[in-house]
Amino acid sequence: GTIQNWSISKDAKYVAIEFSPSSNDRHTIKIFDVTKRKFLRDTITDERYPFFQSWEIDSSGFWYIRGEPGHVSKEEKYYKHIYYHIIGQPIDQDKLFF
């Protein structure tokens, strides 16, 4: 796999790491807690082609882009929406932002 992108939160508490396990256009986003020195359960898997965008100013969450399933073309990676994830909450509770 390859690391595609990484972003440190404003307070340097977390690092978002976007990587491709298969070195292709499918990425996974994982959050590393610097203080605890471990990855959190907050993982956006590669099924929807996610891309990390930006941390919340207080590091409580982040925005990311992901493709939407069910599009008639079956090319979810081209039909993106912006979501907001709160650290510690289940991914299925992420809010559609735009």
C-alpha positions as CSV (number, residue, x, y, z in Angstrom):
1,G,0.0,0.0,0.0
2,T,0.9,3.7,-0.3
3,I,0.2,6.8,1.8
4,Q,-1.6,9.3,-0.4
5,N,-2.1,12.2,2.0
6,W,-1.8,13.1,5.7
7,S,-3.1,16.0,7.8
8,I,-2.3,17.1,11.3
9,S,-5.1,18.6,13.4
10,K,-4.6,22.2,14.6
11,D,-3.7,21.1,18.1
12,A,-1.5,18.3,16.9
13,K,-3.6,15.7,18.8
14,Y,-4.5,13.7,15.7
15,V,-3.1,12.8,12.3
16,A,-5.4,11.8,9.5
17,I,-3.7,9.3,7.2
18,E,-5.2,8.6,3.8
19,F,-3.7,5.5,2.2
20,S,-4.3,3.1,-0.6
21,P,-3.9,-0.6,0.6
22,S,-3.8,-1.7,-3.1
23,S,-1.9,1.3,-4.4
24,N,-4.8,2.3,-6.7
25,D,-7.5,5.0,-6.6
26,R,-9.3,3.5,-3.6
27,H,-8.3,5.2,-0.4
28,T,-8.9,4.5,3.3
29,I,-8.9,7.3,6.0
30,K,-7.6,6.4,9.4
31,I,-7.1,8.6,12.4
32,F,-4.0,8.3,14.6
33,D,-4.1,9.6,18.2
34,V,-0.7,11.1,18.8
35,T,-1.0,11.2,22.7
36,K,-2.2,7.6,22.9
37,R,0.1,6.5,20.1
38,K,-2.6,4.3,18.4
39,F,-5.1,4.4,15.6
40,L,-8.7,5.1,16.6
41,R,-11.7,3.2,15.4
42,D,-12.6,6.2,13.2
43,T,-11.9,4.6,9.8
44,I,-13.5,5.6,6.5
45,T,-13.0,2.5,4.3
46,D,-12.3,2.5,0.6
47,E,-15.7,1.3,-0.7
48,R,-16.8,4.9,-1.4
49,Y,-13.5,6.4,-2.6
50,P,-13.1,8.8,0.3
51,F,-10.7,11.8,0.4
52,F,-9.8,13.7,3.6
53,Q,-10.5,17.4,3.4
54,S,-10.0,19.4,6.6
55,W,-10.0,19.3,10.4
56,E,-12.5,21.2,12.6
57,I,-10.6,24.0,14.3
58,D,-10.9,22.3,17.7
59,S,-10.0,18.8,16.3
60,S,-13.4,17.4,17.3
61,G,-14.1,16.2,13.8
62,F,-13.3,16.5,10.1
63,W,-14.7,16.9,6.6
64,Y,-14.2,14.4,3.9
65,I,-15.5,13.6,0.5
66,R,-17.0,10.2,-0.5
67,G,-18.8,8.8,-3.5
68,E,-22.4,7.9,-3.2
69,P,-23.6,4.4,-4.0
70,G,-26.6,3.6,-6.1
71,H,-25.9,6.0,-9.0
72,V,-27.3,4.8,-12.2
73,S,-23.8,4.8,-13.9
74,K,-22.4,2.5,-11.2
75,E,-19.4,4.9,-11.0
76,E,-19.8,6.1,-7.4
77,K,-16.3,7.6,-7.3
78,Y,-17.5,10.4,-9.7
79,Y,-20.6,11.5,-7.7
80,K,-19.2,13.0,-4.5
81,H,-20.7,14.5,-1.4
82,I,-19.0,16.2,1.5
83,Y,-19.5,14.6,4.9
84,Y,-18.6,15.6,8.5
85,H,-17.3,13.1,10.9
86,I,-17.2,13.6,14.7
87,I,-14.3,11.8,16.4
88,G,-15.5,8.8,18.3
89,Q,-18.9,8.5,16.6
90,P,-19.8,5.6,14.3
91,I,-19.2,6.4,10.6
92,D,-22.8,5.6,9.7
93,Q,-23.8,8.7,11.8
94,D,-21.7,11.1,9.7
95,K,-23.6,14.1,8.5
96,L,-24.1,15.1,4.9
97,F,-22.7,18.6,4.6
98,F,-23.0,19.3,0.9
